[in-house]
């Protein structure tokens, strides 16, 4: 056997609430810095004396590295210990944040964001893995539900915190705020979370890691930066994406200690869950990306009013997350994910019909957020319970990748789809007045309808996922869905 654990001694089992509290600092920071910067880009552009196209690299560089490096950092967590890599990620992240704050030019700032993103990838890849490792089937759903609150709070509060800090204290403050939070988080993890077992491998698959990094990097770069590229450039990107993907699959099939074993990739429970999550997150983008433009350009909302509207979804996720976690411990994940997706679909349809009534649109967003919460918590619980323990870090990274990749791909698609519909609904290219508002709303509505199809596909895929081991065992024995297993997953 090429894989052995360093020790058979099981670590102490901190309570699920302690685990979530300890990891929440890192989870919060890594998610926060994917959204806190956006509202300050104009200020940073003016201060650094660069163009808007150039300043976007502050966002793009972070997204590229976080997504591309996550599987590698998850693998390192499996090999070296998840707690150790999580803490190292915290140190790298706060160091990168300090470098961002003291940057004197765009080049230094982008380089610091890359360094910061490496730390964030360690935090994102190993945060959920730690929660899974130190919880049981009996309490894991609640822990993941609480973890979803932290994630929603970070994504929802990022623009608000960024706007206040940059307005009153300058843009470096949005990076300096990470330092005290990160230091406290590092110390809390040090005293609360013991080290996990390490997976020893005869040789690290450096070629496989490079191929998978290249595949993700090319994919995210293309959909983020080059959607308007020429046909020739697009062909080169697509060829590069396919070549690196196929080379990675071939490498992993033959290598004895792969980055991601093909057995995990072939597992219908895991692959179906990750793909349904990708589609569910893609369907969110017309709301999170397109509605703010509609509210401000067509309905004359200011930034504050738009921010309040956008807070509806993270608030609903925060409220329903623990409930979804409690239900996921007692109900088959296949049923809960399908129901969650159908509720998300109901919210999207409600929004499409409600345009331009803002109050009804907000109600639709609340419904959509509730459905997404029930889906994502049950989906995450299901995947991590089904994941082999020695690949827990990598699978945790894949869950996060499904979210970031879904957002990236859908952002490029929604821009194109909306542009086409707006040409149809506004053939005269009117730029103001009632006809402009009406045609804008119709284009948004058609875009939402188009992306709603993704939720239907996700629900079909999710219904075919099968059962994870503990669910299958409960079905066979006809016992309560609450497991009595009190040891970390083997």
C-alpha positions in Angstrom: 0.0 0.0 0.0 1.3 3.4 -0.9 -0.9 5.2 1.5 -0.6 4.8 5.3 -1.5 7.1 8.1 1.2 8.4 10.4 -0.6 7.5 13.5 -3.6 5.3 14.4 -4.3 7.4 17.5 -7.5 9.4 17.0 -7.2 13.1 17.9 -9.4 14.5 20.7 -12.8 15.5 19.5 -13.6 19.2 20.1 -17.3 20.0 19.9 -18.7 21.0 16.6 -19.4 24.6 17.7 -15.8 25.0 18.8 -14.6 23.7 15.4 -16.8 26.1 13.5 -15.9 29.0 15.7 -12.1 28.3 15.4 -12.2 27.9 11.6 -14.7 30.7 11.0 -11.9 33.4 11.2 -10.1 31.9 8.2 -13.3 31.1 6.3 -14.6 34.6 6.9 -11.4 36.3 5.7 -10.9 34.3 2.6 -14.5 34.9 1.5 -14.5 38.6 2.6 -11.5 39.5 0.4 -13.2 38.2 -2.7 -15.9 40.9 -2.3 -14.5 43.7 -0.1 -12.2 45.0 -2.8 -14.9 45.6 -5.5 -16.5 48.7 -4.0 -13.0 50.4 -3.7 -11.7 49.8 -7.2 -12.5 53.3 -8.4 -10.8 54.9 -5.4 -7.7 52.6 -5.9 -7.7 53.4 -9.6 -7.6 57.1 -9.0 -5.0 56.8 -6.2 -2.6 54.6 -8.2 -3.2 56.5 -11.5 -4.1 53.5 -13.6 -7.0 52.6 -16.0 -10.1 50.6 -15.0 -8.9 47.7 -17.2 -5.6 47.6 -15.3 -7.2 47.8 -11.8 -9.4 44.8 -12.5 -6.3 42.7 -12.1 -6.6 43.2 -8.4 -9.7 41.1 -8.5 -8.8 38.8 -11.3 -5.4 37.8 -9.8 -7.0 36.9 -6.5 -9.8 34.8 -8.2 -7.3 33.0 -10.5 -4.9 31.9 -7.8 -7.5 31.1 -5.1 -9.4 28.8 -7.5 -6.4 27.2 -9.2 -4.4 26.5 -6.1 -7.2 25.1 -3.9 -6.8 21.4 -4.9 -3.1 21.6 -4.3 -3.6 23.2 -0.9 -6.2 20.6 0.0 -3.8 17.8 -1.0 -1.1 19.4 1.2 -3.6 19.5 4.1 -4.2 15.7 3.6 -0.4 15.0 3.5 0.9 17.4 6.1 -2.1 17.9 8.4 -5.1 20.0 7.8 -4.7 22.1 11.0 -1.0 22.9 10.2 -1.8 24.0 6.6 -4.8 26.0 7.7 -2.7 27.9 10.2 0.0 28.4 7.6 -2.6 29.8 5.3 -3.6 32.3 8.0 0.0 33.5 8.3 0.4 33.8 4.5 -2.9 35.6 4.2 -2.3 38.2 6.8 1.3 38.7 5.4 -0.2 39.2 2.0 -2.8 41.6 3.4 0.0 43.7 5.0 1.9 43.8 1.7 -1.3 44.9 -0.1 -1.8 47.8 2.4 1.8 49.1 1.9 1.9 48.7 -1.9 3.1 51.8 -3.7 2.1 50.7 -7.2 -0.3 48.5 -9.1 2.4 45.9 -9.8 3.3 45.5 -6.2 -0.4 45.4 -5.2 -1.2 42.6 -7.7 1.8 40.6 -6.6 0.7 41.0 -3.0 -2.9 39.9 -3.9 -1.4 36.7 -5.5 0.5 36.0 -2.2 -2.7 36.8 -0.3 -4.7 34.4 -2.5 -2.3 31.6 -1.8 -3.1 31.9 1.9 -6.8 32.1 1.1 -6.6 28.9 -0.9 -5.1 27.1 2.1 -7.9 28.4 4.3 -10.7 27.6 1.9 -9.5 24.1 1.0 -9.0 23.0 4.6 -11.7 24.9 6.5 -14.6 22.6 5.6 -12.3 19.6 5.7 -11.5 20.4 9.4 -15.2 20.8 10.2 -15.8 17.4 8.6 -12.9 15.7 10.2 -13.8 16.6 13.8 -17.6 16.1 13.5 -19.7 13.0 13.2 -22.7 12.0 11.1 -24.9 13.0 14.0 -23.7 16.7 14.2 -22.0 17.4 10.9 -25.1 19.0 9.3 -25.4 21.6 12.0 -21.7 22.4 11.8 -21.8 22.9 8.0 -25.0 24.9 8.4 -23.2 27.3 10.8 -20.2 27.4 8.5 -22.6 28.6 5.7 -23.6 31.5 8.0 -20.0 32.6 8.2 -19.6 32.4 4.4 -22.8 34.3 3.7 -21.9 37.0 6.3 -18.5 37.5 4.6 -19.9 37.7 1.1 -22.8 39.9 2.2 -20.8 42.3 4.4 -17.8 42.7 2.1 -19.1 45.5 0.0 -20.5 47.3 3.1 -17.3 47.0 5.1 -15.2 47.9 2.1 -17.2 51.0 1.3 -17.1 52.4 4.9 -13.4 51.7 5.4 -12.3 53.0 2.0 -14.4 56.2 2.4 -13.2 57.2 5.8 -9.8 55.6 6.2 -8.5 55.0 2.6 -8.3 51.9 0.5 -5.3 50.4 2.5 -7.6 50.0 5.5 -9.6 47.2 3.7 -6.5 45.1 3.9 -5.2 46.2 7.3 -8.5 45.1 8.9 -7.5 41.5 8.1 -4.5 41.6 10.4 -6.1 41.6 13.9 -8.8 39.1 12.7 -6.2 36.8 11.2 -3.9 36.9 14.3 -6.8 36.1 16.6 -7.9 33.3 14.3 -4.4 31.8 14.2 -4.3 31.7 18.0 -7.8 30.3 18.4 -7.0 27.4 16.0 -3.7 26.8 17.9 -5.5 26.2 21.2 -8.8 24.7 20.0 -8.1 22.3 17.1 -5.6 19.4 17.4 -3.6 18.2 14.4 -5.2 15.7 12.0 -3.7 12.4 10.9 -1.2 12.8 8.0 -1.4 10.7 4.9 2.0 9.4 3.9 2.6 8.9 0.2 5.7 7.4 -1.5 5.9 10.4 -3.9 4.1 13.6 -4.4 2.4 14.0 -7.8 4.0 17.3 -8.9 3.2 16.7 -12.5 -0.5 16.0 -11.8 -0.6 19.1 -9.5 0.9 21.3 -12.3 -1.5 19.9 -14.9 -4.6 20.5 -12.7 -3.4 24.0 -11.7 -2.9 24.8 -15.4 -6.3 23.5 -16.4 -8.1 25.6 -13.8 -6.0 28.6 -14.4 -6.6 28.6 -18.2 -10.4 27.9 -17.6 -10.9 30.7 -15.1 -8.6 33.1 -17.0 -10.5 32.6 -20.2 -14.0 33.0 -18.8 -13.0 35.9 -16.6 -10.6 38.0 -18.8 -11.0 36.9 -22.4 -14.8 36.4 -23.2 -14.4 39.0 -26.0 -11.2 37.5 -27.5 -10.8 36.8 -31.2 -11.7 33.4 -32.6 -8.0 32.4 -33.0 -7.2 33.3 -29.3 -10.4 31.5 -28.1 -9.4 28.3 -30.1 -6.0 28.4 -28.5 -7.4 28.7 -25.0 -10.0 26.0 -25.5 -7.3 23.7 -26.9 -5.1 24.4 -23.9 -8.0 23.7 -21.5 -8.8 20.4 -23.1 -5.2 19.3 -23.4 -4.4 20.0 -19.8 -7.6 18.3 -18.6 -7.0 15.1 -20.7 -3.4 15.0 -19.7 -4.4 15.3 -16.0 -6.9 12.5 -16.3 -4.3 10.2 -18.0 -1.7 11.1 -15.4 -4.0 10.5 -12.4 -5.2 7.2 -13.9 -1.6 5.9 -14.0 0.1 7.5 -11.0 0.1 5.5 -7.7 -0.4 8.6 -5.5 -2.5 10.9 -7.5 -3.6 14.5 -6.5 -7.2 13.4 -7.1 -7.8 9.7 -7.5 -9.9 8.8 -10.5 -12.0 6.7 -8.1 -13.2 9.9 -6.5 -13.8 11.5 -9.8 -15.8 8.5 -11.0 -17.9 8.3 -7.8 -21.3 9.3 -9.0 -22.2 10.6 -5.5 -19.4 13.1 -5.5 -19.3 14.1 -9.1 -23.0 14.5 -9.4 -23.1 16.6 -6.2 -20.2 18.9 -7.4 -21.7 19.4 -10.8 -25.2 20.2 -9.4 -23.6 22.7 -7.1 -21.8 24.3 -10.1 -25.1 24.8 -11.9 -26.9 26.0 -8.8 -24.2 28.7 -8.2 -24.3 29.7 -11.9 -28.1 30.3 -11.7 -27.4 32.8 -8.9 -25.4 35.2 -11.0 -28.2 37.0 -12.8 -29.4 38.0 -9.3 -26.0 38.8 -7.7 -24.4 40.4 -10.8 -27.2 41.7 -13.1 -29.8 43.0 -10.7 -27.5 45.6 -9.2 -27.1 47.1 -12.7 -30.8 47.0 -13.2 -31.6 48.6 -9.9 -29.1 51.5 -10.5 -29.3 52.1 -14.2 -33.0 51.5 -14.8 -34.7 52.1 -11.4 -32.3 54.9 -10.2 -31.2 53.2 -7.0 -28.1 54.6 -5.3 -25.3 52.4 -4.0 -26.6 52.3 -0.4 -30.1 51.2 -1.5 -28.6 48.5 -3.8 -26.5 47.3 -1.0 -29.5 46.9 1.3 -31.3 45.0 -1.4 -28.4 42.6 -1.9 -28.2 41.9 1.8 -31.5 40.0 1.6 -29.9 36.8 0.3 -27.0 36.5 2.8 -29.5 37.3 5.6 -31.8 34.5 4.6 -28.9 32.1 4.3 -27.7 33.0 7.8 -31.2 32.5 9.2 -31.9 29.2 7.4 -28.4 27.7 7.5 -28.6 26.1 10.9 -32.2 24.9 10.1 -30.9 23.3 6.9 -28.0 21.7 8.8 -30.4 20.2 11.4 -32.7 18.8 8.7 -29.7 17.4 6.7 -28.9 15.2 9.7 -32.4 13.7 9.7 -33.4 13.6 6.0 -31.9 12.0 3.0 -29.6 14.5 1.2 -31.0 13.5 -2.2 -34.4 14.6 -1.1 -33.3 17.8 0.6 -31.1 18.9 -2.2 -33.8 18.4 -4.8 -36.3 20.3 -2.7 -33.8 23.1 -2.0 -33.2 23.4 -5.8 -36.9 23.5 -6.5 -37.3 26.3 -3.9 -34.4 28.2 -5.5 -36.1 27.8 -8.9 -39.4 29.1 -7.4 -37.5 32.2 -6.1 -36.0 32.8 -9.6 -39.4 32.5 -11.3 -40.9 34.8 -8.6 -38.2 37.4 -9.3 -38.8 37.2 -13.1 -42.5 37.8 -12.7 -42.1 40.5 -10.0 -39.9 42.8 -12.2 -40.1 45.9 -11.7 -41.8 45.6 -8.3 -38.8 45.9 -5.9 -40.6 44.6 -2.8 -41.8 41.5 -4.6 -38.3 41.0 -6.1 -36.8 41.1 -2.6 -39.3 38.5 -1.5 -38.2 36.4 -4.5 -34.5 36.8 -3.5 -35.4 35.6 0.0 -37.1 32.5 -1.4 -34.1 31.8 -3.7 -31.7 32.3 -0.8 -33.7 29.8 1.4 -33.6 27.2 -1.3 -29.9 27.7 -2.0 -29.2 27.4 1.8 -31.1 24.1 2.1 -29.4 22.7 -1.1 -25.8 23.8 -0.3 -25.8 22.6 3.3 -27.2 19.2 2.5 -25.0 19.0 -0.6 -21.8 19.8 1.4 -22.7 17.4 4.2 -23.4 14.6 1.7 -20.2 15.1 -0.3 -17.9 15.3 2.8 -19.6 12.2 4.4 -19.1 10.3 1.1 -15.5 11.5 0.6 -12.6 9.1 1.6 -10.8 10.5 4.6 -7.4 10.6 2.9 -8.9 12.8 0.2 -11.0 15.0 2.4 -8.9 18.2 1.8 -9.0 17.8 -1.9 -12.8 17.1 -2.0 -13.3 20.1 0.3 -11.4 22.2 -2.3 -13.5 20.9 -5.1 -16.7 22.1 -3.3 -15.2 25.6 -3.1 -14.1 25.4 -6.7 -17.6 24.6 -7.8 -18.7 27.9 -6.3 -16.0 30.1 -7.6 -15.9 28.5 -11.1 -19.7 28.7 -11.3 -19.6 32.4 -10.5 -16.8 33.0 -13.0 -18.3 31.1 -15.9 -21.8 32.5 -15.3 -20.6 36.1 -15.1 -19.2 35.9 -18.6 -22.3 34.1 -19.8 -24.8 36.4 -18.2 -23.2 39.4 -19.7 -23.4 37.9 -23.2 -27.0 36.6 -22.8 -28.3 39.9 -21.3 -26.6 41.8 -24.1 -28.3 39.7 -26.8 -31.7 40.0 -25.1 -31.3 43.8 -24.6 -30.6 44.1 -28.4 -33.9 42.3 -29.0 -36.0 44.3 -26.5 -34.3 47.6 -27.3 -33.7 47.6 -31.0 -33.6 51.4 -31.2 -30.8 51.5 -28.6 -32.8 53.9 -26.4 -30.7 55.0 -23.4 -33.3 56.6 -21.1 -37.0 57.1 -20.5 -39.8 54.6 -19.9 -39.1 52.5 -22.9 -35.5 52.1 -21.8 -36.7 50.9 -18.3 -39.2 48.5 -19.8 -36.8 47.0 -22.3 -34.1 46.7 -19.6 -36.5 44.9 -17.3 -37.6 42.5 -20.1 -34.0 41.6 -20.9 -33.2 40.9 -17.2 -36.4 38.8 -17.0 -35.5 36.7 -20.1 -31.9 36.2 -18.7 -33.3 34.9 -15.4 -35.6 32.5 -17.3 -32.6 31.3 -19.3 -30.5 30.6 -16.2 -33.4 29.0 -14.4 -33.0 26.0 -16.7 -29.7 25.3 -15.0 -31.5 24.8 -11.7 -33.8 22.3 -13.3 -30.8 20.4 -14.7 -29.1 20.5 -11.3 -32.3 19.1 -9.6 -32.4 16.2 -12.1 -28.7 15.4 -11.6 -29.1 15.7 -7.8 -32.0 13.2 -7.8 -29.7 10.6 -9.4 -26.8 11.0 -6.9 -27.6 7.9 -4.8 -27.0 7.6 -1.1 -23.9 8.1 0.9 -22.7 5.2 3.1 -24.5 6.2 6.3 -27.7 6.8 4.4 -27.5 3.4 2.7 -26.8 1.7 6.0 -29.8 3.4 7.6 -32.0 2.4 4.7 -30.9 -1.2 4.9 -31.5 -1.4 8.7 -34.6 0.8 8.6 -33.3 2.9 11.5 -33.5 6.6 12.4 -31.5 8.9 10.1 -29.4 10.1 13.1 -26.2 8.2 13.2 -24.7 6.9 16.4 -21.2 7.0 15.1 -19.0 9.1 17.4 -15.6 8.8 15.7 -14.1 10.8 12.9 -14.9 9.4 9.5 -12.5 6.7 8.3 
